[in-house]
Amino acid sequence: MNAKERESKLHLDIRRRQDNLIALINRLQSGGPMIQGSVYIRKRLCGKPQCRCVRGHPHQDRVLAVRRGGRVMIRRLDPVGDAAIEEAVNAWRLFRRYRVDLVDAYRGLMRAVDRLGRLRQAKTGGNR
């Protein structure tokens, strides 16, 4: 493969990477509200001597845990009505994953641009 063909392939690679970056940015910009936290099932014992939790069936609640001011705040969620909160937590996780993908895609684009620069520099024979 000659230098002109390599340069052409690099141009196509850069264009593909640019399109990928634009798609990732659009994904980051779309979406609704986000909550940085975790939704999970909390199991606990109430301590009453005759309760079922003492016999191995702990009480269970869906909770939202959010860090505020260095402390974890826990809020019990309604089993039915708080689906929007869980969606907002999932939206935050998805946002963070897209952000990592964006950083990786940008690094790949910069490597391709650097390769193009080295190819053009070698083509002109310039080491200034």
N, C-alpha and C positions, 0 to 999 in steps of 0.2 A: 504494500500500500504506500503510495507516494504522499508527500507532505500535503498536497492539495486535497486528497481524499481524506486524510486524517483530520485536516481542518474542517472539512465539510461535515464529517461525523461528529466532531466536537460541537459545531454550531447546532446540529440537530439535537445532541445531548443537552446542550444548554437550554434550548427552546423547550424541550420536554420537561426539564427540571423547573424552568420558570412557570410553565403551566401547572405543574404539581404544586409549587409554592402558592400560586394564586388560588388553587382549589382548597388548599389547607387554610389559607387566610379567610376565604369565604366561609369555611366550616367554623372557624373560630368566631367569626362575627355573627353567625346565625345562632339562634337558640334563645331560650327564655331565661328566667331567673336561675341563679346558681347558689348553692349553699355549700360551704366548705365544712364538711363534717362526715359522720358515719351514721348509718342506720343499722341497727342490729337487734337481736333478741336478747333481752336481759332476763336471766333466771335468778330468782332470789327466794330466800326463806323468810317467812314472816315472824317466826319464833313462837307462835301459839302451840301449845303442847298437843292439841288434838287435830291440828290442821293436816291436810293431805301433803303439804310440802315437807313435813317432818318425815313422812313415810316414803320419800323419794320422788314426789311429783311437785317440783318447785313451781312457784308462780312465774308466769312469763309475760313480759311486756315488750312491745316494739318501742325502741327509744331512738332519739336523735342525740348524738354527742357532738358538741361544738366547742372548740377551744376559744376562750375569750379572756384576754388579759392574763395569760399563763395558767388559767384554770379550765378544767373541762366542765361544761355545763351540760346536764342531761335533761332532756324533755321527753316525757312519755307521749307516744303518738297514739292517736285514735286508730283502732284496727281498720276502719273503713275510710274515714274522711281525710286522712293525711297523705294520700297518694302523691299529691303535688309536692310535698316536702321530699319524698323519696326520689321523685323525678328530678328535683332541683339538685339533690346530692349526686345523683347519677350524671347530671349535666356537668357538674363541677369536675367529676372524674374524667369524663369524656373531653372536657376542655383541656385539662392537664395533659392527657394523652396526645391530643392534637398539637399542643404546644411543644411537646418533646419531638413529635414528628416534624413540626415546622423547623425546629433547630437543626435536626438531622438533615432535612432537605436543603436548608440554607448552606450547611457545611458542604454537602455534596455539590451544590451549585458553585460554591467558591472554589472547590477543588477542580471542577471542570473549567472554570474561567482561568485559573492558574495554569492548567495544562495548555489551554489555548494561548496564553501569554508566552509560555516557554516555547511552544511550537512556532509562534510568530517570531520570537527572538532568535531562535535557531535558524529560521528561514532567512532572516535578514543578516544573520551572522554577527549580531551586535551584542557585545558584552561591555557595556559602558561603565 
